[in-house]
Amino acid sequence: MPLTLASLVQHSALRLTVRAGADRLGTPVRWAHASELADPVPYMEGGELLLVTATNLDARDPGTMRRYVQRLACAGVAGVGFGVGVTYDDIPAALVDAAEEAGLPLVEVPRRTPFLAISKAVSAAIAADQYRSVTAGFEAQRELTRAAVAGDGPAALLTRLAAHIDGWAALYDSSGAVLAAAPDWAARRAARLTPEVERLRDRPAPASAVVGDTEGDDRVELQSLGTGRRARGALAVGTGAALGTAERYAVNSAVALLTLTTARSRALQGAEQRLGAAVLRMLLAGQSDHARAVAGDLYGGLLDAPFRLLIAEAPAPAGTEPLAEALEAAAGRSGETLLTVPEGERLVVLAVDGGAVVAACAEYARAEEERPPRESGADEPDVVVGLSAPSGPIAVSAAYKQAEQALSVARRRGRVLVEHEELAAGSVLPLLADDAVRAFADGMLRPLREHDAKGRGDLVASLRAWLSRHGQWDAAAADLGVHRHTLRYRMRRVEEILGRSLDDPDVRMELWLALKATAASSGTP
């Protein structure tokens, strides 16, 4: 409990009497300082009980006293102790009136009470309060440590922390999502601070910030968790006032314990990834039984249900880490099993089909595609992702190929995410948008277009009509409005110019795709 003027007035050995500002005795006292300067403000820090006898002051002059008291009040002085029986037998009325007017506490110090006794009393009270704070801080540290090692998760630690600071506490993951909060009602309040947590995450750890709750009177302090280049999470504490010494001990202890827990989790995650890589290699080799045995309880549940295989590629400096964090956060919130295997610039993931992780991947892709263009002008996505169709343990090799195919299409189209089902259920025509395909098509049809440009016939349109009618002469000729013999002549000219036979189904297929590819690039049907 901080020392206040009320505590000093109640100190029987000091025999102090309140002469003004009786309603402000709850003001904390940081120190006691004696000064007879006419203007002691330059030597004050605020919160002091100023002890004076007015040796160098005309304490009977109202104007002088108003100016003197006003400067003390503006400097944050806690109060004035006036020693009587030295310069003045009683406190002058001008000083009493000025103190009452300014709302500055004024206490009378009898001659038999030396200023040194007041200074000793203040010093002893402050030392006792600091000892209580340190003791309470160490007790909080012990309680928080017991909660951290008990294995009950961060919720138990946050519950104890909230009790010690007489407020609320919340833990965020690296994406800014709330993992736990105490008391329970604080989760909604903590969720409003996600933008602030995201800004803190971009600063090197450790970092802190003090923010205000826009919908409450809380003073919220944010602390990043982690010791590396990138924060691994954040702790928020909300209180009605600034943290005291004991509360600061508790918060610092919580930050240290949660940072250690996070580091331990990262080490365990590394071991899990190595085990996951072994499971994935076995699945790709067709050894599903061995893979299931190695997966055990850690990944066994994932292999018992349909899952998706995801391949992400990120040539950008940030790599696949932001996506991996988003997927891990979704898995943590939903309790889903997630298998992730980093492969250089790639990340291979097995996730439950239709689960929160797959949904988080889609949401991440939408957010990336809606993000405004960067100042550099580069329009390629930082991360491209290919997603397989639902699969099982015996078909992982096929799922891997599906994800790679979808990844290749995503890369060519400048998309963040492409699902294999888009390729399987959709048309092959979007695949013709590739530059190499268009170059091949232009080269194949160029001799026919050059022939038509010289006014020697309409071979390209005739070829398109004939192919669209599957080689039916009468129907194709009717579409063109020419005689079938004219169309036959044109098709012979196509064969002569290209040096290829239209009886060959491969030639017909290549010509049809070439026509489609060039039509798509020109916008014609």
Disulfide bonds with the S-S distance in Angstrom:
none
